[in-house]
Amino acid sequence: MTGTYEHNIDAKGRLFIPAKLREELGATFYLTMGIDACLAVYPMESWNVFTEKFASLPMSQSRVMRPLFANAVKCEPDSQGRIVLPQRLRQYAGLEKEAVIIGVHNRAEIWSAEKWKEAEEEMTPEKMAAFMESLDF
């Protein structure tokens, strides 16, 4: 998944998921806490891989993941392409009105517009070059 999409969250906590991303996410997908104070959106296939990896962890390591699973919700967009963002997840990601949805390889992420702007401003060409070099690209 790729791309950046800006949309508003309505008064009922609903967010429009762009058609291109809905195609890639499928009819049913999972929404949960992400890293870096955003929400992660997993298509069914990626969610299954994620949960299989979780199932293989020792109990002592899997405890840390409890909030992620406790707050995960199965989503099916309505006829207008919207999903409901539960209040607890909106709070976690600091989502109020303006949201940015980005594609990140095998998942999408939902950011508050303000936090996404800050994250983008931190990435400089020099930082990107150093990171790519560290990965042997």
Sequence and secondary structure as in RCSB ss.txt:
>XXXX:A:sequence
MTGTYEHNIDAKGRLFIPAKLREELGATFYLTMGIDACLAVYPMESWNVFTEKFASLPMSQSRVMRPLFANAVKC
EPDSQGRIVLPQRLRQYAGLEKEAVIIGVHNRAEIWSAEKWKEAEEEMTPEKMAAFMESLDF
>XXXX:A:secstr
   EEEEEB TTSEEE  HHHHHHH SSEEEEE SSS EEEEEHHHHHHHHHHHHTS HHHHGGGHHHHHT EEE
   TTSEEE  HHHHHHHT SSEEEEEEETTEEEEEEHHHHHHHHHH  HHHHHHHHHHTT 
